[in-house]
């Protein structure tokens, strides 16, 4: 596999796509293996995750020694980890559970800063859109304002992932709308949140929840994208299964040319059984796109 972290989509004279390694497919692997795989694939930037109860995620509480050990690990592999995924839900309808969630999330944001991160990926939440009443929206916005204020003090920025609800039926993921997947919800988030709060644009997730929207809500989000996941989903039964870039019909060549965002695009291959091979297939497809664009 060639060693690179930039791929030109339109020939060497035109800009380049900055490519990093997403973390979700590593969720069953110990952290050192994340770095080894990313290094073998030629990455110089890798996403990390905190919490969620997965073996491949860092714990929500880490001692000074554990933090120092992680920082030595990333430096030793020559891989930066500026992007961090945190598991949260700011749309919880129960005010008590919501307040506890906010407190826990803010503690994890502080940990991300100590781990050398510059951005935190947060979720808006997974309450169905039809159940989002005004008190729930109000609590959601207050939570993001508090998180943004903390991030401002710590030198971090927030990216809200475009993600709906997922329920599994016979091994397939059935997607439905939550606050950060529907057009109405995304418009409201863009309008009512502080402008520093950006979005993790995941067109694969938006395709799976709203297949008819071949623009993937880019018209709503383009100016606020500050993070990006790249993957695809393909149909299976009543839902979808995640797959590599190029293994279904999401046209990344066209989409990437339309996007204003020019930061790190993270290759996120979700299946765990062949994660290294799946990321490699995604990179091969990006190389194919680059060569086609250069002709």
PEMODA-V723546 format. One line per field, one symbol per residue. ss: DSSP state (H for helix, E for strand, L for the rest). burial: I if it has 16 or more other C-alpha atoms within 10 Angstrom, else O. A space follows every 10 residues. Layout:
ss->???
burial->???
This chain:
ss->LLLLLEELLL LLLLLLEEEE ELLHHHLLLL HHHHHHHHHH LLLLEELEEE LLLLLLLELL LLLHHHHHHH HHHHHHHLLE LLEEEELLLL LLLLHHHHHH HHHHHHHHHH HHHHLLLLEE EELLLLLEHH HLLHHHHHHH HHHHHHHHHH HHHHLLEEEE ELLLEEEEEL LEEEEELELL LLHHHHHHHH HHLLLLLEEE EEHHHHHHHL LLLLLLLHHH HHHHEEEEEE LEEEEELLEE EEELLLLLLL LHHHHHHHLL LLLEEEELLL LLLLHHHHHH HHHHHHHHHH HHHHL
burial->OOOOIIIIII OOOOOIIIII IIIIIIIOOO IOOIIOIIIO IIIIIIIIII IIOIOIIIII OOOOOOIOOI IOOIOOOOII IIIIIIIIII IIIOOOOIOO IIOOIIOIIO IIIIIIIIII IIIIIIIOIO OIOOOIIOII IOIIIOIIOI IOOOOIIIII IIIIIIOOOO OIIIIIIIII IIIOIIIOII OOIOOIIIII IIIIIIIIII OOOOOIIIOO IIOIIIIIII IIIIOOOOII IIIIIIOOOI OIIOOOOOOO IOOIIIIIII IOOOIIOIII IIIIIIIOII OOOOO
